[in-house]
Amino acid sequence: MEKIHLDAKIALGIALFCLLGCKSNVIKEPKNNALSQEVFKPEENGYQLVWEDNFNGTELDTTKWQLRGMGPRRIGYNDPSMVKVANGNLLLMYDIKGDSIMAGMVGTQNTFMNSYGYYECRAQLQKCYGPWAAFWMQSPLISQGADPGKYGTEIDIFEYFKELGPNVLTHCLHWAYGPNMQSTPQMVSRMKGLSEGYHTFGLEWTKDKYSFYIDGLKYHEQTVGISHIKEYIILSMEIPGKLENLKNACAPDTFKVDYVKVYNKVRLKDIPIKKEKIM
């Protein structure tokens, strides 16, 4: 009987040892695939705020934004009713009314353009599949030539195709619109919790590269397709090109934007110099 109890204790000890040992060797899935876990803060990197909208009113501030691309788009329409401002958010919606598939888009094409700088929005992404939220920049000259430096680049700061996974975001660059259009491979970012709550999405654009950020963490860099001209900002809820892509969509759905901020590098000549009195 004592031997049986001893054998049982030995077996229990071995089981506990294996359990603890196995736990210590479990490989935890990383929370993200960022290049660095250091949080980027524009003010601490030589940038100053030059433009912003916090959407604190009850309607779109047309001194900053205008409705963009109203009318047919892919298999649906951009419609003014799909753009609202409420509770401190810009609401870009997707909905189906009757046989009409509708979404909303705004841009700064006639109000604000800028080049090198840091661009950031804080937003909550759409909940369902099919339509997708996008934050991007566009050049008014992009169809006029092949040189991105001279004619600009479409900079997709982010697009949220939920079909790729709830915690997956993509970024891309396109230039030389037309038969010889150039694009980078899709850049994929992964972050746990992306589909829940609000997050910040940023782009640092310099004369040498683009850097893409989520919640202040740098995920990707690109040194091709660099635009050297001023471009404008676009926020949109995009409609897919095929009806079959809406089979898992839910209407209505909303892309909520809390703010958009633009920062430029502080130039030395803009820094005030304190002159000391000579006694």
C-alpha positions as protocol buffer text, in pm:
chain_id: "A"
residue {
  index: 1
  type: MET
  ca { x: 0 y: 0 z: 0 }
}
residue {
  index: 2
  type: GLU
  ca { x: 283 y: 243 z: 88 }
}
residue {
  index: 3
  type: LYS
  ca { x: 453 y: 164 z: -243 }
}
residue {
  index: 4
  type: ILE
  ca { x: 132 y: 247 z: -431 }
}
residue {
  index: 5
  type: HIS
  ca { x: 105 y: 583 z: -253 }
}
residue {
  index: 6
  type: LEU
  ca { x: 473 y: 651 z: -328 }
}
residue {
  index: 7
  type: ASP
  ca { x: 427 y: 567 z: -696 }
}
residue {
  index: 8
  type: ALA
  ca { x: 125 y: 797 z: -711 }
}
residue {
  index: 9
  type: LYS
  ca { x: 322 y: 1086 z: -558 }
}
residue {
  index: 10
  type: ILE
  ca { x: 607 y: 1031 z: -802 }
}
residue {
  index: 11
  type: ALA
  ca { x: 367 y: 1029 z: -1096 }
}
residue {
  index: 12
  type: LEU
  ca { x: 198 y: 1349 z: -971 }
}
residue {
  index: 13
  type: GLY
  ca { x: 538 y: 1518 z: -932 }
}
residue {
  index: 14
  type: ILE
  ca { x: 641 y: 1421 z: -1284 }
}
residue {
  index: 15
  type: ALA
  ca { x: 309 y: 1552 z: -1423 }
}
residue {
  index: 16
  type: LEU
  ca { x: 349 y: 1886 z: -1243 }
}
residue {
  index: 17
  type: PHE
  ca { x: 709 y: 1920 z: -1362 }
}
residue {
  index: 18
  type: CYS
  ca { x: 607 y: 1854 z: -1723 }
}
residue {
  index: 19
  type: LEU
  ca { x: 315 y: 2096 z: -1701 }
}
residue {
  index: 20
  type: LEU
  ca { x: 529 y: 2378 z: -1565 }
}
residue {
  index: 21
  type: GLY
  ca { x: 811 y: 2300 z: -1804 }
}
residue {
  index: 22
  type: CYS
  ca { x: 579 y: 2296 z: -2104 }
}
residue {
  index: 23
  type: LYS
  ca { x: 425 y: 2630 z: -2004 }
}
residue {
  index: 24
  type: SER
  ca { x: 764 y: 2792 z: -1986 }
}
residue {
  index: 25
  type: ASN
  ca { x: 841 y: 2677 z: -2341 }
}
residue {
  index: 26
  type: VAL
  ca { x: 516 y: 2797 z: -2500 }
}
residue {
  index: 27
  type: ILE
  ca { x: 588 y: 3049 z: -2777 }
}
residue {
  index: 28
  type: LYS
  ca { x: 355 y: 3344 z: -2733 }
}
residue {
  index: 29
  type: GLU
  ca { x: 215 y: 3506 z: -3045 }
}
residue {
  index: 30
  type: PRO
  ca { x: 347 y: 3863 z: -3067 }
}
residue {
  index: 31
  type: LYS
  ca { x: 94 y: 4142 z: -3018 }
}
residue {
  index: 32
  type: ASN
  ca { x: 208 y: 4305 z: -3341 }
}
residue {
  index: 33
  type: ASN
  ca { x: 461 y: 4287 z: -3624 }
}
residue {
  index: 34
  type: ALA
  ca { x: 587 y: 4643 z: -3582 }
}
residue {
  index: 35
  type: LEU
  ca { x: 948 y: 4721 z: -3673 }
}
residue {
  index: 36
  type: SER
  ca { x: 995 y: 4881 z: -3331 }
}
residue {
  index: 37
  type: GLN
  ca { x: 807 y: 4892 z: -3002 }
}
residue {
  index: 38
  type: GLU
  ca { x: 916 y: 5252 z: -2943 }
}
residue {
  index: 39
  type: VAL
  ca { x: 622 y: 5493 z: -2963 }
}
residue {
  index: 40
  type: PHE
  ca { x: 669 y: 5779 z: -3209 }
}
residue {
  index: 41
  type: LYS
  ca { x: 559 y: 6121 z: -3086 }
}
residue {
  index: 42
  type: PRO
  ca { x: 576 y: 6391 z: -3353 }
}
residue {
  index: 43
  type: GLU
  ca { x: 632 y: 6679 z: -3111 }
}
residue {
  index: 44
  type: GLU
  ca { x: 937 y: 6499 z: -2971 }
}
residue {
  index: 45
  type: ASN
  ca { x: 1079 y: 6449 z: -3320 }
}
residue {
  index: 46
  type: GLY
  ca { x: 1094 y: 6807 z: -3440 }
}
residue {
  index: 47
  type: TYR
  ca { x: 735 y: 6843 z: -3564 }
}
residue {
  index: 48
  type: GLN
  ca { x: 477 y: 7111 z: -3494 }
}
residue {
  index: 49
  type: LEU
  ca { x: 101 y: 7095 z: -3548 }
}
residue {
  index: 50
  type: VAL
  ca { x: -5 y: 7294 z: -3858 }
}
residue {
  index: 51
  type: TRP
  ca { x: -357 y: 7167 z: -3932 }
}
residue {
  index: 52
  type: GLU
  ca { x: -626 y: 6970 z: -3750 }
}
residue {
  index: 53
  type: ASP
  ca { x: -994 y: 6889 z: -3727 }
}
residue {
  index: 54
  type: ASN
  ca { x: -1145 y: 6738 z: -3412 }
}
residue {
  index: 55
  type: PHE
  ca { x: -1499 y: 6720 z: -3553 }
}
residue {
  index: 56
  type: ASN
  ca { x: -1651 y: 6896 z: -3254 }
}
residue {
  index: 57
  type: GLY
  ca { x: -1940 y: 7052 z: -3443 }
}
residue {
  index: 58
  type: THR
  ca { x: -2265 y: 6911 z: -3579 }
}
residue {
  index: 59
  type: GLU
  ca { x: -2181 y: 6933 z: -3950 }
}
residue {
  index: 60
  type: LEU
  ca { x: -1881 y: 6900 z: -4177 }
}
residue {
  index: 61
  type: ASP
  ca { x: -1648 y: 7201 z: -4164 }
}
residue {
  index: 62
  type: THR
  ca { x: -1638 y: 7297 z: -4530 }
}
residue {
  index: 63
  type: THR
  ca { x: -1344 y: 7530 z: -4472 }
}
residue {
  index: 64
  type: LYS
  ca { x: -1144 y: 7209 z: -4414 }
}
residue {
  index: 65
  type: TRP
  ca { x: -1328 y: 6931 z: -4599 }
}
residue {
  index: 66
  type: GLN
  ca { x: -1549 y: 6887 z: -4898 }
}
residue {
  index: 67
  type: LEU
  ca { x: -1760 y: 6596 z: -5010 }
}
residue {
  index: 68
  type: ARG
  ca { x: -1561 y: 6401 z: -5264 }
}
residue {
  index: 69
  type: GLY
  ca { x: -1653 y: 6181 z: -5558 }
}
residue {
  index: 70
  type: MET
  ca { x: -2029 y: 6206 z: -5514 }
}
residue {
  index: 71
  type: GLY
  ca { x: -2207 y: 5981 z: -5762 }
}
residue {
  index: 72
  type: PRO
  ca { x: -2128 y: 5636 z: -5907 }
}
residue {
  index: 73
  type: ARG
  ca { x: -1834 y: 5447 z: -5754 }
}
residue {
  index: 74
  type: ARG
  ca { x: -1771 y: 5081 z: -5835 }
}
residue {
  index: 75
  type: ILE
  ca { x: -2104 y: 4898 z: -5778 }
}
residue {
  index: 76
  type: GLY
  ca { x: -2258 y: 5176 z: -5570 }
}
residue {
  index: 77
  type: TYR
  ca { x: -2270 y: 5549 z: -5509 }
}
residue {
  index: 78
  type: ASN
  ca { x: -2104 y: 5805 z: -5289 }
}
residue {
  index: 79
  type: ASP
  ca { x: -2393 y: 5994 z: -5136 }
}
residue {
  index: 80
  type: PRO
  ca { x: -2395 y: 6309 z: -4915 }
}
residue {
  index: 81
  type: SER
  ca { x: -2630 y: 6137 z: -4666 }
}
residue {
  index: 82
  type: MET
  ca { x: -2348 y: 5894 z: -4583 }
}
residue {
  index: 83
  type: VAL
  ca { x: -2134 y: 6173 z: -4431 }
}
residue {
  index: 84
  type: LYS
  ca { x: -2222 y: 6313 z: -4090 }
}
residue {
  index: 85
  type: VAL
  ca { x: -2056 y: 6480 z: -3792 }
}
residue {
  index: 86
  type: ALA
  ca { x: -2189 y: 6385 z: -3448 }
}
residue {
  index: 87
  type: ASN
  ca { x: -2062 y: 6329 z: -3092 }
}
residue {
  index: 88
  type: GLY
  ca { x: -1712 y: 6450 z: -3178 }
}
residue {
  index: 89
  type: ASN
  ca { x: -1671 y: 6215 z: -3473 }
}
residue {
  index: 90
  type: LEU
  ca { x: -1679 y: 6226 z: -3849 }
}
residue {
  index: 91
  type: LEU
  ca { x: -1908 y: 5941 z: -3955 }
}
residue {
  index: 92
  type: LEU
  ca { x: -1844 y: 5785 z: -4295 }
}
residue {
  index: 93
  type: MET
  ca { x: -2115 y: 5530 z: -4351 }
}
residue {
  index: 94
  type: TYR
  ca { x: -2209 y: 5238 z: -4573 }
}
residue {
  index: 95
  type: ASP
  ca { x: -2574 y: 5147 z: -4623 }
}
residue {
  index: 96
  type: ILE
  ca { x: -2820 y: 4989 z: -4864 }
}
residue {
  index: 97
  type: LYS
  ca { x: -3147 y: 5168 z: -4926 }
}
residue {
  index: 98
  type: GLY
  ca { x: -3378 y: 5000 z: -5171 }
}
residue {
  index: 99
  type: ASP
  ca { x: -3152 y: 4888 z: -5455 }
}
residue {
  index: 100
  type: SER
  ca { x: -2894 y: 5161 z: -5388 }
}
residue {
  index: 101
  type: ILE
  ca { x: -2557 y: 5077 z: -5233 }
}
residue {
  index: 102
  type: MET
  ca { x: -2415 y: 5393 z: -5077 }
}
residue {
  index: 103
  type: ALA
  ca { x: -2106 y: 5516 z: -4895 }
}
residue {
  index: 104
  type: GLY
  ca { x: -1934 y: 5840 z: -4799 }
}
residue {
  index: 105
  type: MET
  ca { x: -1605 y: 6017 z: -4878 }
}
residue {
  index: 106
  type: VAL
  ca { x: -1449 y: 6353 z: -4791 }
}
residue {
  index: 107
  type: GLY
  ca { x: -1127 y: 6524 z: -4896 }
}
residue {
  index: 108
  type: THR
  ca { x: -923 y: 6842 z: -4860 }
}
residue {
  index: 109
  type: GLN
  ca { x: -863 y: 6877 z: -5235 }
}
residue {
  index: 110
  type: ASN
  ca { x: -982 y: 7239 z: -5243 }
}
residue {
  index: 111
  type: THR
  ca { x: -900 y: 7345 z: -4888 }
}
residue {
  index: 112
  type: PHE
  ca { x: -562 y: 7206 z: -4774 }
}
residue {
  index: 113
  type: MET
  ca { x: -259 y: 7052 z: -4941 }
}
residue {
  index: 114
  type: ASN
  ca { x: 79 y: 6967 z: -4795 }
}
residue {
  index: 115
  type: SER
  ca { x: 387 y: 6759 z: -4867 }
}
residue {
  index: 116
  type: TYR
  ca { x: 651 y: 6630 z: -4623 }
}
residue {
  index: 117
  type: GLY
  ca { x: 517 y: 6591 z: -4270 }
}
residue {
  index: 118
  type: TYR
  ca { x: 345 y: 6361 z: -4024 }
}
residue {
  index: 119
  type: TYR
  ca { x: -23 y: 6280 z: -4082 }
}
residue {
  index: 120
  type: GLU
  ca { x: -238 y: 6110 z: -3822 }
}
residue {
  index: 121
  type: CYS
  ca { x: -600 y: 6020 z: -3765 }
}
residue {
  index: 122
  type: ARG
  ca { x: -763 y: 5857 z: -3465 }
}
residue {
  index: 123
  type: ALA
  ca { x: -1044 y: 5630 z: -3572 }
}
residue {
  index: 124
  type: GLN
  ca { x: -1264 y: 5328 z: -3509 }
}
residue {
  index: 125
  type: LEU
  ca { x: -1280 y: 5093 z: -3807 }
}
residue {
  index: 126
  type: GLN
  ca { x: -1590 y: 4943 z: -3965 }
}
residue {
  index: 127
  type: LYS
  ca { x: -1733 y: 4630 z: -3806 }
}
residue {
  index: 128
  type: CYS
  ca { x: -1815 y: 4408 z: -4102 }
}
residue {
  index: 129
  type: TYR
  ca { x: -1674 y: 4261 z: -4422 }
}
residue {
  index: 130
  type: GLY
  ca { x: -1707 y: 4393 z: -4776 }
}
residue {
  index: 131
  type: PRO
  ca { x: -1687 y: 4773 z: -4758 }
}
residue {
  index: 132
  type: TRP
  ca { x: -1364 y: 4908 z: -4612 }
}
residue {
  index: 133
  type: ALA
  ca { x: -1234 y: 5216 z: -4430 }
}
residue {
  index: 134
  type: ALA
  ca { x: -946 y: 5411 z: -4586 }
}
residue {
  index: 135
  type: PHE
  ca { x: -720 y: 5704 z: -4494 }
}
residue {
  index: 136
  type: TRP
  ca { x: -512 y: 5818 z: -4792 }
}
residue {
  index: 137
  type: MET
  ca { x: -345 y: 6100 z: -4980 }
}
residue {
  index: 138
  type: GLN
  ca { x: -378 y: 6190 z: -5343 }
}
residue {
  index: 139
  type: SER
  ca { x: -203 y: 6410 z: -5599 }
}
residue {
  index: 140
  type: PRO
  ca { x: -401 y: 6628 z: -5841 }
}
residue {
  index: 141
  type: LEU
  ca { x: -135 y: 6556 z: -6106 }
}
residue {
  index: 142
  type: ILE
  ca { x: -107 y: 6178 z: -6071 }
}
residue {
  index: 143
  type: SER
  ca { x: -249 y: 6103 z: -6419 }
}
residue {
  index: 144
  type: GLN
  ca { x: -20 y: 6347 z: -6598 }
}
residue {
  index: 145
  type: GLY
  ca { x: 312 y: 6163 z: -6588 }
}
residue {
  index: 146
  type: ALA
  ca { x: 519 y: 5870 z: -6467 }
}
residue {
  index: 147
  type: ASP
  ca { x: 762 y: 6046 z: -6230 }
}
residue {
  index: 148
  type: PRO
  ca { x: 617 y: 6027 z: -5874 }
}
residue {
  index: 149
  type: GLY
  ca { x: 846 y: 6303 z: -5758 }
}
residue {
  index: 150
  type: LYS
  ca { x: 700 y: 6542 z: -6012 }
}
residue {
  index: 151
  type: TYR
  ca { x: 342 y: 6414 z: -6047 }
}
residue {
  index: 152
  type: GLY
  ca { x: 278 y: 6264 z: -5705 }
}
residue {
  index: 153
  type: THR
  ca { x: 176 y: 5932 z: -5553 }
}
residue {
  index: 154
  type: GLU
  ca { x: -141 y: 5784 z: -5411 }
}
residue {
  index: 155
  type: ILE
  ca { x: -37 y: 5710 z: -5052 }
}
residue {
  index: 156
  type: ASP
  ca { x: -268 y: 5460 z: -4885 }
}
residue {
  index: 157
  type: ILE
  ca { x: -192 y: 5534 z: -4522 }
}
residue {
  index: 158
  type: PHE
  ca { x: -423 y: 5247 z: -4439 }
}
residue {
  index: 159
  type: GLU
  ca { x: -701 y: 5033 z: -4578 }
}
residue {
  index: 160
  type: TYR
  ca { x: -896 y: 4791 z: -4360 }
}
residue {
  index: 161
  type: PHE
  ca { x: -1001 y: 4485 z: -4557 }
}
residue {
  index: 162
  type: LYS
  ca { x: -1155 y: 4276 z: -4280 }
}
residue {
  index: 163
  type: GLU
  ca { x: -1153 y: 3968 z: -4504 }
}
residue {
  index: 164
  type: LEU
  ca { x: -778 y: 3951 z: -4434 }
}
residue {
  index: 165
  type: GLY
  ca { x: -851 y: 3916 z: -4063 }
}
residue {
  index: 166
  type: PRO
  ca { x: -986 y: 4141 z: -3787 }
}
residue {
  index: 167
  type: ASN
  ca { x: -638 y: 4236 z: -3671 }
}
residue {
  index: 168
  type: VAL
  ca { x: -487 y: 4302 z: -4015 }
}
residue {
  index: 169
  type: LEU
  ca { x: -435 y: 4639 z: -4185 }
}
residue {
  index: 170
  type: THR
  ca { x: -272 y: 4715 z: -4521 }
}
residue {
  index: 171
  type: HIS
  ca { x: -79 y: 5004 z: -4675 }
}
residue {
  index: 172
  type: CYS
  ca { x: 19 y: 5066 z: -5037 }
}
residue {
  index: 173
  type: LEU
  ca { x: 160 y: 5317 z: -5287 }
}
residue {
  index: 174
  type: HIS
  ca { x: 45 y: 5381 z: -5646 }
}
residue {
  index: 175
  type: TRP
  ca { x: 179 y: 5624 z: -5905 }
}
residue {
  index: 176
  type: ALA
  ca { x: 177 y: 5692 z: -6280 }
}
residue {
  index: 177
  type: TYR
  ca { x: -197 y: 5636 z: -6322 }
}
residue {
  index: 178
  type: GLY
  ca { x: -273 y: 5482 z: -6658 }
}
residue {
  index: 179
  type: PRO
  ca { x: -160 y: 5176 z: -6856 }
}
residue {
  index: 180
  type: ASN
  ca { x: 187 y: 5184 z: -6696 }
}
residue {
  index: 181
  type: MET
  ca { x: 77 y: 5241 z: -6338 }
}
residue {
  index: 182
  type: GLN
  ca { x: 326 y: 5137 z: -6073 }
}
residue {
  index: 183
  type: SER
  ca { x: 243 y: 4999 z: -5727 }
}
residue {
  index: 184
  type: THR
  ca { x: 430 y: 4861 z: -5431 }
}
residue {
  index: 185
  type: PRO
  ca { x: 342 y: 4518 z: -5296 }
}
residue {
  index: 186
  type: GLN
  ca { x: 74 y: 4541 z: -5030 }
}
residue {
  index: 187
  type: MET
  ca { x: 231 y: 4608 z: -4690 }
}
residue {
  index: 188
  type: VAL
  ca { x: 57 y: 4408 z: -4416 }
}
residue {
  index: 189
  type: SER
  ca { x: 41 y: 4512 z: -4051 }
}
residue {
  index: 190
  type: ARG
  ca { x: -91 y: 4293 z: -3769 }
}
residue {
  index: 191
  type: MET
  ca { x: -198 y: 4413 z: -3427 }
}
residue {
  index: 192
  type: LYS
  ca { x: -410 y: 4241 z: -3163 }
}
residue {
  index: 193
  type: GLY
  ca { x: -721 y: 4437 z: -3078 }
}
residue {
  index: 194
  type: LEU
  ca { x: -721 y: 4637 z: -3402 }
}
residue {
  index: 195
  type: SER
  ca { x: -1090 y: 4570 z: -3465 }
}
residue {
  index: 196
  type: GLU
  ca { x: -1194 y: 4703 z: -3124 }
}
residue {
  index: 197
  type: GLY
  ca { x: -1211 y: 5063 z: -3008 }
}
residue {
  index: 198
  type: TYR
  ca { x: -1015 y: 5359 z: -3141 }
}
residue {
  index: 199
  type: HIS
  ca { x: -658 y: 5356 z: -3274 }
}
residue {
  index: 200
  type: THR
  ca { x: -424 y: 5608 z: -3431 }
}
residue {
  index: 201
  type: PHE
  ca { x: -297 y: 5564 z: -3786 }
}
residue {
  index: 202
  type: GLY
  ca { x: -3 y: 5770 z: -3906 }
}
residue {
  index: 203
  type: LEU
  ca { x: 226 y: 5846 z: -4198 }
}
residue {
  index: 204
  type: GLU
  ca { x: 564 y: 6015 z: -4179 }
}
residue {
  index: 205
  type: TRP
  ca { x: 653 y: 6146 z: -4524 }
}
residue {
  index: 206
  type: THR
  ca { x: 1004 y: 6279 z: -4582 }
}
residue {
  index: 207
  type: LYS
  ca { x: 1204 y: 6350 z: -4898 }
}
residue {
  index: 208
  type: ASP
  ca { x: 1362 y: 6005 z: -4867 }
}
residue {
  index: 209
  type: LYS
  ca { x: 1092 y: 5767 z: -4742 }
}
residue {
  index: 210
  type: TYR
  ca { x: 744 y: 5692 z: -4611 }
}
residue {
  index: 211
  type: SER
  ca { x: 692 y: 5537 z: -4266 }
}
residue {
  index: 212
  type: PHE
  ca { x: 361 y: 5385 z: -4161 }
}
residue {
  index: 213
  type: TYR
  ca { x: 240 y: 5381 z: -3799 }
}
residue {
  index: 214
  type: ILE
  ca { x: -36 y: 5228 z: -3586 }
}
residue {
  index: 215
  type: ASP
  ca { x: -76 y: 5357 z: -3231 }
}
residue {
  index: 216
  type: GLY
  ca { x: 261 y: 5527 z: -3263 }
}
residue {
  index: 217
  type: LEU
  ca { x: 449 y: 5209 z: -3358 }
}
residue {
  index: 218
  type: LYS
  ca { x: 633 y: 5195 z: -3691 }
}
residue {
  index: 219
  type: TYR
  ca { x: 527 y: 4899 z: -3903 }
}
residue {
  index: 220
  type: HIS
  ca { x: 672 y: 4966 z: -4249 }
}
residue {
  index: 221
  type: GLU
  ca { x: 906 y: 5190 z: -4445 }
}
residue {
  index: 222
  type: GLN
  ca { x: 918 y: 5251 z: -4820 }
}
residue {
  index: 223
  type: THR
  ca { x: 1181 y: 5437 z: -5022 }
}
residue {
  index: 224
  type: VAL
  ca { x: 1015 y: 5412 z: -5365 }
}
residue {
  index: 225
  type: GLY
  ca { x: 743 y: 5624 z: -5522 }
}
residue {
  index: 226
  type: ILE
  ca { x: 842 y: 5930 z: -5322 }
}
residue {
  index: 227
  type: SER
  ca { x: 629 y: 6232 z: -5407 }
}
residue {
  index: 228
  type: HIS
  ca { x: 789 y: 6576 z: -5380 }
}
residue {
  index: 229
  type: ILE
  ca { x: 475 y: 6778 z: -5440 }
}
residue {
  index: 230
  type: LYS
  ca { x: 182 y: 6887 z: -5227 }
}
residue {
  index: 231
  type: GLU
  ca { x: -108 y: 6645 z: -5197 }
}
residue {
  index: 232
  type: TYR
  ca { x: -447 y: 6637 z: -5027 }
}
residue {
  index: 233
  type: ILE
  ca { x: -606 y: 6412 z: -4763 }
}
residue {
  index: 234
  type: ILE
  ca { x: -895 y: 6172 z: -4819 }
}
residue {
  index: 235
  type: LEU
  ca { x: -1107 y: 5976 z: -4570 }
}
residue {
  index: 236
  type: SER
  ca { x: -1346 y: 5725 z: -4722 }
}
residue {
  index: 237
  type: MET
  ca { x: -1574 y: 5429 z: -4673 }
}
residue {
  index: 238
  type: GLU
  ca { x: -1509 y: 5228 z: -4987 }
}
residue {
  index: 239
  type: ILE
  ca { x: -1756 y: 5009 z: -5179 }
}
residue {
  index: 240
  type: PRO
  ca { x: -1621 y: 4688 z: -5340 }
}
residue {
  index: 241
  type: GLY
  ca { x: -1633 y: 4619 z: -5712 }
}
residue {
  index: 242
  type: LYS
  ca { x: -1842 y: 4301 z: -5702 }
}
residue {
  index: 243
  type: LEU
  ca { x: -2176 y: 4218 z: -5541 }
}
residue {
  index: 244
  type: GLU
  ca { x: -2038 y: 3887 z: -5414 }
}
residue {
  index: 245
  type: ASN
  ca { x: -1801 y: 4085 z: -5192 }
}
residue {
  index: 246
  type: LEU
  ca { x: -2103 y: 4215 z: -4999 }
}
residue {
  index: 247
  type: LYS
  ca { x: -2237 y: 3873 z: -4898 }
}
residue {
  index: 248
  type: ASN
  ca { x: -2095 y: 3911 z: -4543 }
}
residue {
  index: 249
  type: ALA
  ca { x: -2150 y: 4285 z: -4517 }
}
residue {
  index: 250
  type: CYS
  ca { x: -2383 y: 4442 z: -4264 }
}
residue {
  index: 251
  type: ALA
  ca { x: -2573 y: 4760 z: -4336 }
}
residue {
  index: 252
  type: PRO
  ca { x: -2549 y: 5015 z: -4197 }
}
residue {
  index: 253
  type: ASP
  ca { x: -2180 y: 5018 z: -4102 }
}
residue {
  index: 254
  type: THR
  ca { x: -1965 y: 5314 z: -4000 }
}
residue {
  index: 255
  type: PHE
  ca { x: -1602 y: 5433 z: -4010 }
}
residue {
  index: 256
  type: LYS
  ca { x: -1570 y: 5678 z: -3719 }
}
residue {
  index: 257
  type: VAL
  ca { x: -1293 y: 5941 z: -3719 }
}
residue {
  index: 258
  type: ASP
  ca { x: -1217 y: 6125 z: -3395 }
}
residue {
  index: 259
  type: TYR
  ca { x: -955 y: 6363 z: -3538 }
}
residue {
  index: 260
  type: VAL
  ca { x: -711 y: 6430 z: -3818 }
}
residue {
  index: 261
  type: LYS
  ca { x: -384 y: 6613 z: -3746 }
}
residue {
  index: 262
  type: VAL
  ca { x: -101 y: 6728 z: -3971 }
}
residue {
  index: 263
  type: TYR
  ca { x: 248 y: 6817 z: -3847 }
}
residue {
  index: 264
  type: ASN
  ca { x: 538 y: 6977 z: -4031 }
}
residue {
  index: 265
  type: LYS
  ca { x: 903 y: 6985 z: -3933 }
}
residue {
  index: 266
  type: VAL
  ca { x: 1004 y: 7294 z: -3739 }
}
residue {
  index: 267
  type: ARG
  ca { x: 1244 y: 7498 z: -3951 }
}
residue {
  index: 268
  type: LEU
  ca { x: 1537 y: 7664 z: -3779 }
}
residue {
  index: 269
  type: LYS
  ca { x: 1428 y: 8006 z: -3901 }
}
residue {
  index: 270
  type: ASP
  ca { x: 1090 y: 7950 z: -3732 }
}
residue {
  index: 271
  type: ILE
  ca { x: 1246 y: 7901 z: -3388 }
}
residue {
  index: 272
  type: PRO
  ca { x: 1244 y: 8229 z: -3199 }
}
residue {
  index: 273
  type: ILE
  ca { x: 1586 y: 8341 z: -3078 }
}
residue {
  index: 274
  type: LYS
  ca { x: 1599 y: 8501 z: -2739 }
}
residue {
  index: 275
  type: LYS
  ca { x: 1820 y: 8810 z: -2735 }
}
residue {
  index: 276
  type: GLU
  ca { x: 1991 y: 8880 z: -2407 }
}
residue {
  index: 277
  type: LYS
  ca { x: 2046 y: 9232 z: -2298 }
}
residue {
  index: 278
  type: ILE
  ca { x: 2409 y: 9331 z: -2265 }
}
residue {
  index: 279
  type: MET
  ca { x: 2458 y: 9499 z: -1931 }
}
